[in-house]
C-alpha cells in the first residue's frame, strides 16, 4: 500500500511540474508578444512626429543667394577701447577709402559705422568682394604687401579689445546695398536661426520684403557662410529713431505682415538690434 501511495504521489508531482513548465512557457511567449506589440506601437507613434527628410539636390546657399552677381560679403565687428574710439575712427577714415578706391583690389567698402545703441564702443565694417572667394583671396594676398595697410593694422591692434568677422552671401530677394546720401541712421538686426530653418526663413521673407520697401528703408539682407552659422543680418536705413518707429508700425497695416512675423519668430534662437551711425568714409551715409 505504501509503495502504491508513493507511486501516485510521484506521478502527481510530475504532472504538476509539467503544467508549471507549460504555464511558464505560455507566460514567456505572452510577454515577448506584448513587448513586440509595444515596440511596434512605439515605432508607429514616433513615426507620427519624426520629420521625413526629402533628398536635397542643392546647397542652401545656391537656393537662396544671387547667382548672377557672385558677390561675397565680409562683416567685421571691432570692439574698441573706449578711450581710443576717436583715434580709431580717424585711422579708418584715412586708410579704408584708399582700398575701396583702388581698382587693383576687387573689393568695395559697403559701409562703416559706430554702434550708437547696442554694444558700445564698437565699429562695424561691411565689405563686398565681386568675384566671390577668389576675389577675397586676391585681396588678402595683395594686402600682405601693402605697407599702408600693414601700418594701419599695427596701429589698429593697439586700440582693440577684440574683433570677429563673418563671411556672408546676400539673399536673392533683397536689394543690393548701394551708396546713399545722408544723414541716416542704420539698424543692423541679427538673427541666430535654429539649424535647418534657413530655407523656411527665406521663403517667408521673400514675400515679407515687399512690405518694407515703401520708405526705401531696406538696404541689404545677408546670411552667414563662415563664422556663426545660421546667422541672418538685415540692414535698414531711417532718417531718425522716430522715422524708424513710424516705418515699423506702418508695416503692420499691410495684410500678410502679421502672418510672416507669426511664422518666423519660432525659427529664431536669438536676435539682436544695433543702431549705428556711419563714419565719414562710409558710402552709406
PyMOL commands that set and color helices and strands:
alter all, ss='L'
color gray80, all
select helices_A, chain A and resi 2-47+60-64+82-101+133-143+147-159+198-212+241-251+257-265
alter helices_A, ss='H'
color red, helices_A
select strands_A, chain A and resi 71-80+107-117+122-130+160-170+185-193+218-226+231-238+268-278
alter strands_A, ss='S'
color yellow, strands_A
deselect
rebuild
show_as cartoon
